[in-house]
């Protein structure tokens, strides 16, 4: 990073957000849009931990109904279509098929749950649930013969890491300062404000004065709250969730939700065209959060769970990639890790003095409710900061999410129409590459292609499907600094990379970043 990394950072701000996961990025976006002076710092890359390790669903959480989490499910269902409209390039509706296993939950219970799921919140465009005969439905073909009856319902899919990046980008465009690979190593109250010390990965430091701090540190929330003297009125349960990726197990676009004898459920989801994503596990985690990884037991469990349903059985040898994350869930004393609430608690701590500088601790949460969480967070903080800005994010698209084309009567949420227009405007792009650009960047894909009229204009191919033009855009606009940032969080091109491809990209990055420092 350049020696001037802190040169544009002000000496003081209204709000320092610690943590660059979905909650931190969402709060920074909302706050900046209300006119607050915001700085966000993240010790690693945006979405490097929990927020890029989800099952990648925008959903109410059908299984949470069994734990009587009606308020949470309703809130998530209300948010579902708000989010789908905000970024139709990285989020879209998906139908989920649940084969009925008579040895698990009875059919009447599933029908009752789906009825509630359909009616707990208004649906504007997602179709309702229904029963299906699997022997007459495309989703039945990959399944073993014993599954004859099933149910299908609606939810949404999201590119979780890109969702975080887009929130951070929108925050920046509303005036926020986004500092990745920058840790808050000290924070203490001083004269009615916070004095915070930020340290970049190269050791540079900056002292910042903030009127309030948001502790959105995810799995590190309790640790930061304790170090800042912010108290700890609520604990976290750290629950590890792991996923496996295998070659594509079915051709149709629907996902599956499978019931298992241990009462857990897993999903099998179409992934990156040629793969199937299977997950998740739920188990208590006591290790170092930054070192979390899947265990052989989890891989075996997910393979066995899938093999109960699919004709084509899989083994650990079929797994092409895995990822794991630690979910910082609100500790509700549930004995079963799968039953731990996905709801959240917002706690304002003001120190010994009732008028001390506020510290807002974020306990728990899930990706589907991040926008509402951010809105509620600002509802608590704005009065303390004398801010009268109105809530605004419910109707605002995320960067690239407004797909309306100039002088064209096209629904701004119609991705297929947008893609057709984008391909006509860039006929020189191979169809698969054009589609990936449209999906990843939406209406902003044209910025990536500025000045390009041929494939040669995109520069060297650094890895399969990755050209210099995109890599430069990700570095200059989206805070990418490493091969993992580019291949696994900003894209999933790592699934198609050999070690030699990664090495070539790393060599290019080293040279490019060295030039940046020299400049």
Secondary structure, DSSP 8 states (H G I E B T S, - for coil): --TTTTTT--SEEEEEEE--SHHHHHHHHHHHHTT--EEEE-SSSTT-SGGGSS--EE---GGGGGGT-HHHHHHHHHHHHHHHHH-TTTEEEEEEEEE--TTSS-HHHHHHHHHHHHHSS--SSS---EEEEGGGSGGGTTB-TT--EEEEEEEEEE-HHHHHHHHHHHHHHTT-EEESSEEEEEEEEETTEEEEEEEETTS-EEEEEEEEEEE--GGGHHHHHHHTT---SS-EEEEEEEEEEEE---SSS-EEEEE-TTS-EEEEEEETTTEEEEE---EE--S-GGG----HHHHHHHHHHHHTTBSS---GGGEEEEEEEEEEEE----SSGGGS---EEEEEE--SSTTS-EEEEEEE--GGGHHHHHHHHHHHHHHHTT------GGG---TT-----TT----TT-HHHHHHHHHHHTTTS-HHHHHHHHHHHGGGHHHHTTT--SGGGG--EEETTEEHHHHHHHHHHS---SHHIIIIII--GGGG--HHHHHHHHHHHHHHHHHHHH-
